[in-house]
Amino acid sequence: MVANFESVKTPWPPAAWTRADSASEWVSCPGESQGPEEGAVLTLPCAKRPIRNRWHPWHRPALLALSLIQGLAAWGQQGQTPIATCPPLPAGVTSVTVLDSQGRYVGRIPPQNRYWATLDRIPGFLQQALLAVEDSRFYEHSGLDYRSIARAAMKDVLKGRMAEGGSTITQQLIKNKFLSSARTLDRKIEEAKLALEFERTYTKQQILEMYFNEIYYGNGAQGIVQAARLYFDKSPEELSDGECLLLAGVPKNPSRYNPFGKPADVASRRDVVLKRMEEVHAITPQRRLALQAHGAATRPLGQAPQYLAQIRAQLIGRLGATAVEQGGLEVVAAMDLDLQRLAEQTLRESVKHLSPGLQGALVCLDPTTGDVLAAVGDAEGTSTALNRAFVSKRQPGSAIKPLIYAAALEKGLTAASLWSDEAVAYDAGPGQTWKPQNYGREQFGELSLRQALAHSGNIITVKVLEAVGVPSFVEFAGKAGLSLSAQSGLSLALGTGEVTLKDLVQAYTPLANAGAKAEARTILRIYDRRRQTWIENPPATSQAMSPAASFITTQMLKDVLTYGTAKSLRAFSQTRPSAGKTGTTDNGVDAWFVGYTPNLVTGVWIGYDQPRPGGKGFTGGAVAAPIWERFMAKALASRPNVDFPMPETVVVRSIDPTTGQLAREECPQKQDEFFACGTEPMQPCTSHGEPAEPMEDERPPEGGGGV
């Protein structure tokens, strides 16, 4: 062995190597025919510094990609070249059609899986159109079109930057499969090398087939099968000539030229494709004019993308992914399409006037059936990336309090019970204490439960939860449809347990429906491919609380809209019997309002996806409640104006609100209050008039003075 030299095995086939300046050094260079025999021992200079330091940054990924191609070439020599990267397209795969509760078309749910279409299933007209606009000399070049390269280079020189691609179909495929999209000289050189090797490995038909199945067509559609299904709800072989023209124009700029894009952009690109087809004599001038005049119509996915995404998830959970992927089903949704459109419009127009980057969600339920009449999980109403209506969980803040007060009523406390707002400290671990504070550190003194709920007092609510018991409340909330953890302790009173908007709105249905919780329902029935009823999904209700607790809590929540944290809704509440509760989390991160009438329960959430303060005045009452009012005012216009019926298990008594006792003539303040039978006060007011002898069966006032 020569001094300062070492022997190494060549790890790549001969075509991957050629001589460098030094007679003893070999480097990667696909396309050269000369090199050491495969597996030969090379004599290279010993590396005083690592050889890799002399590599360009793109050598390593390039060699990895090249080794992959060489491996595929070995298969190709055996006639087994594997080109499909996903399963073949089976027969009968189609979309799931979704109708609203009145039978109106809402949208469709296309298959999500990728499938491979062989070239014989891709229309010849589509192949002609694509090659005309992307690579008209595809069958003539060997991977590089030197005419196009020269033309692009001249334009790049004139523009002073790399703007023109000049890429062949093969180069585009290489770029999409192996390389980045960066417009750099190094990347273009590597792309060219790999394209030449690719053309030696595969036939033109295989390359074109791979291109159609690997290229991106926008809106998440990867490959021609997904594109045909997404934009036209067809298999590739079913595409019309007009539809083929639209798809042929997409690869140039998928986000701009996809068939769901701006009509002017899509039409302009189609005309470019037609012009190129005429120039390469793929069609006659007369045929170009005819195709230009007729065009093609897409079949939009429809409205309510978040709602459709929820239906898809539920179908998979009930029927399995295979049945949903095969498609052909028709789903009747619980949606009211008119309310859905109203919800989308209201949320979109309201949020855009608040702050850039702000997001929101709105869910509307029928409290008697649980039907999800409308659900919007995106302020623009177009994205399904984050479904804020059904999936995203956030802290509800004070919007959880109605359930705590309802649980207290079930325990025998009353709306007239008086509680001290004096601060209290709780043990929070070794050497630590937790002192809940009211919003803005406001102090109210002594309040009844009714007043405390209207003013959303934190301190009293924590005391009430302590009286109810955290485990007992968690069980109570579970009956209403909320999954909370007792480990959160008394902080649950401040809404620290995260919930989805749909679940929170569902938890309010017992308050609007005499204590009966209606399970949120998005699907009414499912028809099979023969339009035969396959599955019926009737309403599911269960008693979550007593009618008395439901009714009295509702009467307390009416005050929230008259003098409480949502007093901006006073005028609305005077024309429509309604109740609700605001919610604002620490530092104004989340703003909520959930309100209801006997007809509808609607919740609104506003905030940022990455939680951060919304700024001064960002509260549920100031931000979410007005959106709720705009929606409900129109949503209720055609519905009867009715009040919440009082159950027989509730009685009314005139009380002195300062004592919670029965009012005397001498009491300066008198107020009618609702009580569950058996909890009404028996003691006349002891602060005004002559003291009365207590009755033998008299009970002391509940809650007296707080906890």
C-alpha positions in Angstrom: 0.0 0.0 0.0 1.3 3.4 -1.0 2.1 5.6 2.0 -0.7 8.0 3.0 -3.3 6.1 1.0 -6.1 3.7 2.2 -8.3 1.1 0.6 -12.1 1.4 0.6 -15.0 -0.5 -1.0 -17.1 1.3 -3.5 -20.7 1.4 -2.2 -22.3 2.4 -5.5 -22.5 1.0 -9.0 -20.0 2.2 -11.6 -22.3 4.7 -13.2 -22.3 6.7 -10.0 -18.6 7.5 -10.0 -16.0 9.2 -12.2 -12.4 10.4 -11.7 -11.6 13.8 -10.2 -8.5 15.9 -10.7 -6.5 13.4 -8.6 -6.0 10.1 -10.3 -6.6 8.4 -7.0 -9.9 10.1 -6.1 -13.4 9.1 -7.3 -16.5 11.2 -6.9 -20.2 10.9 -7.6 -21.2 11.7 -11.2 -24.3 9.8 -12.6 -24.2 9.6 -16.4 -20.5 8.8 -16.8 -19.8 5.3 -18.1 -16.2 5.1 -16.9 -15.3 4.1 -13.3 -14.1 1.4 -11.1 -15.6 -2.0 -11.3 -18.5 -2.5 -8.9 -17.2 -3.6 -5.5 -13.6 -2.8 -6.6 -11.1 -1.5 -4.0 -10.2 2.1 -4.5 -7.0 3.6 -3.3 -7.7 7.1 -1.9 -5.6 9.6 -0.1 -5.8 9.2 3.7 -8.1 11.9 5.1 -6.0 14.2 7.2 -9.3 16.1 7.2 -12.5 14.3 6.5 -13.3 13.9 2.8 -16.9 15.0 3.6 -15.6 18.5 4.2 -14.9 18.8 0.5 -18.5 17.9 -0.3 -21.1 20.5 -1.2 -24.1 20.7 1.1 -26.3 19.1 -1.5 -24.1 16.0 -2.0 -25.4 13.9 0.8 -29.2 14.1 0.0 -28.3 13.8 -3.7 -26.4 10.6 -3.1 -29.1 9.2 -1.0 -31.7 9.9 -3.7 -29.3 8.5 -6.3 -28.8 5.3 -4.3 -32.5 4.9 -4.2 -32.8 5.2 -7.9 -30.0 2.7 -8.4 -31.9 0.3 -6.2 -35.0 0.8 -8.3 -32.9 0.2 -11.4 -31.9 -3.2 -10.1 -35.6 -4.1 -10.0 -36.1 -2.6 -13.4 -33.5 -5.0 -14.9 -35.6 -7.9 -13.6 -38.8 -6.4 -15.2 -40.2 -5.6 -11.7 -39.8 -1.9 -11.5 -42.1 -0.7 -8.6 -43.6 2.6 -9.4 -46.9 2.6 -7.5 -46.6 4.2 -4.1 -50.2 3.6 -3.0 -52.9 1.0 -3.6 -54.6 0.7 -7.0 -57.9 2.5 -7.5 -60.7 0.1 -6.7 -64.0 0.2 -8.5 -67.0 2.0 -7.0 -65.1 4.5 -4.7 -67.1 7.7 -4.5 -68.1 10.5 -2.1 -70.5 10.5 0.8 -73.3 13.0 0.1 -74.7 15.1 2.9 -78.1 16.8 2.9 -79.6 19.1 5.6 -82.6 18.1 7.7 -84.9 19.4 4.9 -83.2 17.5 2.1 -81.1 20.3 0.7 -77.7 19.6 -0.6 -75.0 20.6 1.9 -71.8 19.0 0.5 -69.9 15.8 0.1 -67.2 13.9 1.9 -64.7 12.6 -0.7 -62.4 9.6 -0.1 -59.3 10.6 1.9 -56.9 7.8 0.9 -54.6 8.0 -2.0 -55.1 5.5 -4.9 -52.9 4.8 -7.9 -54.3 5.1 -11.4 -52.6 3.2 -14.2 -51.9 5.2 -17.4 -54.7 3.4 -19.2 -57.2 4.8 -16.7 -56.1 8.4 -17.3 -57.8 10.0 -20.3 -55.7 10.4 -23.4 -57.0 14.0 -23.8 -55.7 14.8 -20.3 -52.3 13.3 -21.2 -52.2 15.4 -24.4 -53.2 18.6 -22.5 -50.7 18.2 -19.8 -47.8 17.5 -22.1 -48.7 20.4 -24.4 -48.5 22.9 -21.6 -45.8 21.3 -19.4 -43.5 19.3 -21.7 -44.4 19.2 -25.4 -41.1 17.3 -26.3 -41.5 14.7 -23.5 -41.3 11.7 -25.9 -38.3 13.2 -27.7 -35.8 14.2 -24.9 -33.9 12.0 -22.5 -35.0 13.8 -19.3 -33.7 17.3 -20.1 -35.1 19.6 -22.8 -32.1 21.7 -23.8 -34.2 24.1 -25.9 -36.3 24.9 -22.9 -33.3 25.2 -20.7 -31.7 27.7 -23.0 -34.9 29.7 -23.3 -35.3 29.7 -19.5 -31.7 30.7 -19.0 -32.0 33.7 -21.3 -35.1 34.9 -19.4 -33.2 34.4 -16.1 -30.3 36.5 -17.4 -32.7 39.3 -18.5 -34.5 39.2 -15.1 -31.3 38.9 -13.1 -32.7 36.0 -11.1 -33.8 32.4 -11.4 -37.4 32.9 -12.4 -38.0 30.4 -15.3 -37.9 26.7 -14.7 -37.6 25.1 -18.1 -38.2 21.8 -16.3 -39.4 18.6 -18.0 -42.0 16.3 -16.7 -39.2 14.1 -15.4 -37.5 17.0 -13.7 -40.8 18.1 -12.0 -41.3 14.5 -10.8 -37.8 14.3 -9.4 -38.2 17.7 -7.6 -41.5 16.6 -6.1 -40.2 13.2 -4.9 -36.7 13.9 -3.8 -35.6 17.5 -3.8 -36.7 20.8 -2.3 -38.4 23.5 -4.4 -35.7 26.1 -3.8 -34.6 27.9 -6.9 -30.9 27.4 -6.6 -28.2 26.4 -9.1 -27.1 23.5 -7.0 -30.6 22.1 -6.8 -31.1 22.5 -10.5 -27.9 20.7 -11.3 -28.8 17.8 -9.0 -32.3 17.7 -10.5 -30.8 17.4 -14.0 -28.5 14.5 -13.0 -31.3 12.6 -11.4 -33.6 13.2 -14.3 -31.1 11.6 -16.7 -30.8 8.6 -14.4 -34.5 8.4 -14.0 -35.0 8.2 -17.8 -32.5 5.4 -18.0 -34.4 3.5 -15.3 -38.0 3.9 -16.4 -40.0 4.0 -19.6 -41.7 7.2 -20.7 -45.1 5.6 -19.9 -44.0 4.8 -16.4 -42.6 8.3 -15.8 -45.9 9.9 -17.1 -47.9 7.5 -14.9 -45.8 8.4 -11.9 -46.2 12.1 -12.6 -50.0 11.9 -12.7 -50.1 10.0 -9.5 -47.5 12.0 -7.5 -48.0 15.6 -8.6 -49.9 18.0 -6.2 -53.2 19.4 -7.4 -54.0 21.8 -4.6 -56.4 21.7 -1.6 -54.7 18.6 -0.3 -55.2 16.5 -3.4 -52.1 14.4 -4.1 -52.3 12.7 -7.5 -54.9 12.6 -10.2 -57.3 10.2 -8.4 -57.7 12.5 -5.4 -57.9 15.6 -7.8 -60.6 14.0 -10.0 -62.6 13.1 -6.9 -62.1 16.3 -5.0 -63.0 18.7 -7.9 -65.5 16.7 -9.9 -66.5 13.7 -7.8 -65.3 11.3 -10.5 -62.7 8.7 -11.2 -60.0 9.8 -13.7 -61.5 7.8 -16.6 -64.8 9.5 -16.1 -63.4 13.0 -16.7 -64.8 15.1 -19.6 -62.5 17.0 -21.9 -63.4 20.3 -20.2 -62.5 18.8 -16.8 -59.2 17.5 -18.2 -58.3 21.0 -19.4 -58.7 22.4 -15.9 -56.6 19.7 -14.2 -53.9 20.0 -16.9 -53.4 23.6 -15.9 -53.1 23.0 -12.1 -49.4 21.8 -11.7 -48.0 25.2 -12.8 -49.4 26.8 -9.6 -51.8 24.5 -7.6 -52.9 27.2 -5.1 -53.9 29.6 -7.9 -55.0 27.4 -10.8 -56.9 24.6 -9.0 -60.6 24.4 -10.1 -61.8 25.8 -6.8 -59.7 28.9 -7.3 -60.8 32.3 -8.6 -62.8 31.8 -11.8 -60.8 34.4 -13.7 -57.5 32.7 -12.9 -58.8 29.2 -13.7 -60.3 30.3 -17.0 -57.1 32.1 -18.0 -55.0 29.1 -17.3 -57.4 26.8 -19.2 -57.1 29.1 -22.2 -53.3 28.9 -22.0 -53.6 25.1 -22.1 -55.9 25.2 -25.1 -53.6 27.6 -26.9 -50.6 25.3 -26.4 -52.6 22.3 -27.5 -53.4 24.1 -30.7 -49.8 25.2 -31.2 -48.5 21.6 -31.0 -51.4 20.4 -33.2 -53.1 18.3 -30.5 -56.4 20.0 -31.4 -57.7 22.1 -34.3 -58.5 25.8 -33.9 -62.2 25.0 -34.2 -61.9 22.4 -31.4 -60.1 25.0 -29.2 -63.0 27.5 -29.7 -65.6 24.9 -28.9 -63.9 23.8 -25.7 -63.3 27.4 -24.7 -67.0 28.2 -25.1 -68.3 25.3 -23.1 -66.0 25.1 -20.1 -66.5 22.7 -17.2 -68.3 22.9 -13.9 -66.7 21.7 -10.7 -68.7 20.0 -8.0 -67.8 21.9 -4.8 -67.3 20.1 -1.6 -70.1 22.3 -0.3 -70.7 24.4 2.7 -69.9 23.9 6.4 -66.5 22.2 6.2 -66.2 21.8 10.0 -69.7 20.3 10.2 -68.8 17.9 7.4 -65.6 17.0 9.1 -67.5 16.1 12.3 -69.9 13.9 10.3 -67.0 12.1 8.7 -65.5 11.4 12.1 -68.8 10.1 13.4 -69.3 7.9 10.4 -65.9 6.4 10.8 -66.6 5.8 14.5 -69.9 4.1 13.7 -69.3 2.3 10.4 -65.5 2.1 10.2 -63.1 3.8 7.8 -63.5 1.3 5.0 -67.2 1.9 4.6 -66.7 5.7 4.6 -63.8 5.5 2.2 -65.9 3.4 -0.2 -68.5 6.1 -0.1 -71.8 6.0 -1.9 -73.8 6.8 1.2 -76.3 9.6 1.7 -76.4 11.3 5.1 -79.2 13.4 6.3 -77.7 15.9 8.8 -79.4 17.6 11.7 -78.3 20.9 10.2 -80.7 23.7 9.2 -78.9 25.1 6.1 -80.4 28.5 6.6 -79.1 28.7 10.1 -75.8 27.3 9.1 -75.4 30.1 6.5 -76.5 32.7 9.0 -74.0 31.4 11.6 -71.1 31.5 9.0 -72.0 35.0 7.9 -72.5 36.3 11.4 -69.2 35.0 12.8 -67.2 36.0 9.7 -68.5 39.6 9.7 -68.2 40.0 13.4 -64.7 38.6 13.9 -63.1 40.5 11.0 -64.0 43.8 12.7 -62.4 42.8 16.1 -58.6 42.1 15.6 -56.3 40.5 13.0 -55.6 36.9 13.7 -58.6 36.5 16.0 -60.6 33.3 15.6 -64.0 32.1 16.7 -66.7 29.4 16.7 -70.4 29.2 17.0 -72.7 26.2 17.8 -76.5 26.2 17.8 -78.5 23.3 19.2 -82.2 22.5 19.5 -82.5 21.9 23.2 -85.3 19.3 22.9 -83.7 17.0 20.3 -80.0 18.0 20.6 -79.9 18.6 16.8 -76.9 20.6 15.9 -78.7 23.1 13.7 -75.5 25.1 12.9 -71.8 24.8 13.7 -69.0 27.0 12.6 -65.4 26.3 13.7 -63.5 28.9 11.7 -64.0 32.6 11.4 -63.7 32.4 7.7 -65.8 29.2 7.5 -63.5 27.5 5.1 -60.7 25.7 7.0 -60.9 22.3 8.6 -57.3 22.4 10.0 -58.6 23.3 13.4 -62.2 22.5 14.2 -63.0 24.9 17.0 -66.6 24.0 17.2 -66.3 20.3 17.8 -62.8 19.4 18.7 -60.7 22.2 20.2 -60.8 22.5 24.0 -60.4 25.7 25.9 -61.1 26.8 29.5 -64.7 28.1 29.7 -64.1 30.5 32.5 -67.3 31.7 34.2 -69.5 30.0 31.6 -69.2 26.9 33.8 -70.9 28.6 36.7 -74.6 27.9 35.9 -73.9 24.2 36.4 -72.3 24.9 39.8 -75.3 26.9 40.9 -77.7 24.3 39.5 -75.8 21.6 41.5 -76.2 23.8 44.6 -80.0 24.0 44.1 -80.1 20.2 43.9 -78.3 20.1 47.2 -81.1 22.2 48.8 -79.6 25.7 48.6 -81.8 28.5 47.2 -81.5 31.5 44.9 -82.2 33.6 48.0 -79.4 32.2 50.1 -77.0 34.9 51.3 -73.2 34.5 50.9 -70.3 36.6 52.0 -68.0 37.9 49.3 -65.1 38.2 51.8 -61.9 36.8 50.5 -60.8 33.4 51.8 -57.5 31.5 51.5 -57.2 27.9 50.6 -54.2 25.5 51.2 -52.4 25.0 47.9 -49.5 22.9 49.1 -46.6 23.2 51.4 -46.2 26.9 52.3 -48.6 28.0 49.6 -52.1 29.4 49.6 -54.7 30.2 46.9 -56.9 33.2 47.3 -59.5 33.5 44.5 -60.3 37.0 43.4 -63.3 38.5 41.7 -62.8 39.9 38.2 -61.1 43.3 38.5 -60.7 42.6 42.2 -64.2 44.0 42.7 -65.9 43.5 46.1 -69.6 43.0 46.4 -70.1 42.4 50.1 -73.1 40.1 50.9 -75.0 38.7 47.9 -77.7 36.2 47.3 -76.9 33.3 45.0 -79.0 35.0 42.3 -77.0 38.2 42.6 -73.7 36.3 42.8 -74.4 34.5 39.5 -75.5 37.7 37.7 -72.3 39.5 38.8 -70.2 36.4 38.1 -68.6 36.6 41.5 -65.6 34.2 41.8 -65.2 34.2 45.5 -68.8 33.2 46.3 -68.8 30.6 43.5 -65.7 28.9 45.0 -67.5 28.8 48.3 -70.6 27.4 46.7 -68.6 24.7 45.0 -66.9 23.8 48.3 -70.4 23.4 49.8 -71.5 21.2 47.0 -68.3 19.2 47.0 -66.0 18.8 44.0 -66.6 15.1 43.4 -70.3 15.7 43.6 -70.1 18.5 41.1 -67.9 16.5 38.7 -70.6 13.8 38.7 -73.3 16.4 38.2 -71.5 18.0 35.3 -70.9 14.5 33.7 -74.7 14.0 33.6 -74.9 17.3 31.6 -72.3 16.0 29.2 -69.1 17.6 30.5 -66.1 15.5 31.4 -64.2 17.3 34.2 -61.5 16.1 36.6 -62.0 16.3 40.4 -58.2 16.7 40.6 -58.7 20.3 39.5 -60.2 20.9 42.8 -62.0 24.2 43.7 -60.4 25.9 40.7 -63.2 24.3 38.6 -65.4 27.1 39.9 -63.4 29.5 37.8 -63.7 27.3 34.7 -60.2 25.8 34.6 -61.4 22.4 33.1 -61.1 22.5 29.3 -64.2 21.8 27.2 -65.2 22.0 23.6 -67.8 24.5 22.5 -70.2 21.8 21.4 -70.0 20.0 24.8 -70.5 23.3 26.7 -73.6 24.2 24.6 -74.9 20.6 25.1 -74.5 21.0 28.8 -76.8 24.0 28.7 -79.6 22.0 27.1 -81.0 20.8 30.5 -81.4 24.4 31.6 -83.6 25.1 28.5 -85.4 21.7 28.5 -86.8 21.1 32.0 -83.6 19.3 33.2 -83.4 16.9 30.3 -80.0 16.8 28.5 -80.2 16.3 24.8 -77.2 14.6 23.3 -75.8 16.7 20.5 -76.8 15.1 17.2 -75.3 15.8 13.8 -76.7 12.8 11.8 -80.4 12.0 11.6 -80.2 9.0 9.2 -78.0 7.3 6.7 -79.1 5.8 3.3 -77.1 3.1 1.5 -76.2 3.0 -2.2 -79.7 1.9 -3.1 -81.2 4.9 -1.3 -82.6 2.5 1.3 -82.7 3.7 4.9 -79.7 2.0 6.6 -79.4 3.7 10.0 -81.9 5.8 12.0 -80.4 8.0 14.7 -83.2 9.1 17.0 -82.8 11.8 19.7 -81.0 10.7 22.9 -82.1 12.4 26.1 -81.5 11.8 29.8 -82.5 13.6 32.9 -79.4 15.6 34.1 -81.1 17.7 36.8 -84.5 18.2 38.3 -87.0 20.4 36.5 -87.0 22.7 39.5 -83.2 23.2 39.5 -83.3 23.8 35.7 -86.1 26.4 35.9 -84.7 28.3 38.9 -81.2 28.4 37.4 -82.7 29.8 34.2 -84.6 32.5 36.2 -81.3 33.5 37.8 -79.5 33.6 34.4 -82.2 35.9 33.1 -80.6 38.5 35.4 -77.3 38.1 33.7 -78.9 39.7 30.6 -80.7 42.5 32.5 -78.2 43.8 35.1 -75.3 41.3 35.0 -72.2 40.7 32.9 -74.3 40.6 29.7 -76.5 43.6 30.3 -75.8 44.8 26.8 -78.5 42.2 25.9 -81.2 43.8 28.1 -83.2 45.0 25.2 -83.1 41.6 23.5 -84.2 39.8 26.7 -87.1 42.2 27.1 -88.5 41.1 23.7 -87.5 37.4 23.9 -87.4 35.4 27.2 -83.8 34.4 27.3 -81.0 33.5 29.7 -77.3 33.0 29.5 -73.8 33.3 30.9 -70.6 35.0 29.9 -67.2 33.5 30.3 -63.8 35.2 30.4 -60.6 33.4 31.2 -57.5 34.9 33.0 -56.0 37.9 31.2 -58.8 37.9 28.7 -57.5 35.0 26.7 -60.9 33.4 25.9 -64.3 35.1 25.6 -67.5 33.1 25.8 -71.2 33.5 25.8 -73.7 30.7 26.0 -77.3 31.8 25.9 -80.7 30.2 25.2 -84.4 30.4 24.8 -86.9 27.6 24.9 -86.2 27.1 21.2 -82.5 27.4 20.7 -79.2 27.1 22.7 -76.3 28.9 21.1 -72.7 29.3 22.2 -70.0 31.6 20.9 -66.2 31.4 21.6 -63.7 34.1 20.5 -60.0 34.0 21.0 -56.6 33.2 19.4 -55.5 29.7 18.4 -52.2 30.3 20.3 -53.6 31.5 23.6 -52.8 35.1 24.4 -54.6 38.1 25.9 -57.2 39.7 23.7 -56.5 43.2 25.0 -58.4 45.7 27.1 -62.1 45.1 27.3 -61.8 41.6 25.8 -64.6 39.9 27.8 -67.4 37.5 27.1 -70.0 40.3 27.6 -68.2 42.7 25.3 -67.0 40.4 22.6 -69.0 37.1 22.4 -72.4 38.3 23.6 -73.0 40.8 20.8 -72.2 38.1 18.2 -74.7 35.8 20.0 -77.4 38.5 19.8 -76.8 39.1 16.0 -77.3 35.5 15.3 -80.2 34.8 17.6 -82.2 37.8 16.6 -82.5 36.4 13.0 -82.5 32.8 14.0 -85.5 33.2 16.2 -87.5 35.5 13.8 -89.6 32.6 12.5 -89.9 30.8 15.8 -92.6 31.2 18.4 -91.9 33.7 21.2 -92.5 31.6 24.4 -91.3 31.7 27.9 -89.8 28.9 30.0 -92.7 27.0 31.7 -92.7 26.8 35.5 -92.8 23.2 36.7 -95.3 22.2 39.5 -92.4 21.5 41.8 -91.6 25.2 42.0 -93.3 27.8 44.2 -93.0 31.6 44.3 -92.6 33.5 47.5 -92.3 37.2 48.2 -89.1 37.8 50.2 -86.9 40.5 51.5 -83.8 40.1 49.4 -81.6 41.6 52.1 -82.4 38.7 54.5 -83.8 35.9 52.2 -86.8 35.7 54.5 -90.5 36.1 53.9 -91.3 39.8 53.3 -93.3 41.8 55.7 -95.4 44.9 55.0 -92.6 46.9 56.7 -89.8 45.6 54.5 -88.6 48.4 52.2 -87.6 45.9 49.5 -89.7 43.0 48.3 -89.0 40.5 45.6 -90.7 37.5 44.2 -88.3 34.5 44.3 -88.6 30.9 43.0 -88.0 28.0 45.3 -88.1 24.2 44.8 -90.9 22.8 46.9 -89.7 22.2 50.4 -86.9 24.8 50.3 -89.1 27.9 50.5 -88.5 30.2 53.5 -91.0 29.9 56.4 -89.5 32.6 58.7 -90.9 36.2 58.3 -88.2 38.9 58.0 -86.5 39.5 61.3 -85.0 42.8 60.3 -88.2 44.7 59.8 -91.4 44.8 61.9 -92.2 43.0 65.1 -90.3 39.7 65.7 -92.6 36.7 65.1 -92.8 33.5 67.1 -91.1 30.8 65.0 -93.3 28.1 63.7 -92.7 24.6 65.0 -91.8 23.2 61.6 -89.8 26.3 60.6 -86.5 25.6 59.0 -83.5 28.0 59.1 -82.6 29.8 55.9 -80.3 27.9 53.6 -76.7 28.9 53.0 -76.8 31.4 55.9 -73.8 33.6 55.6 -71.8 31.4 53.2 -69.1 28.9 53.8 
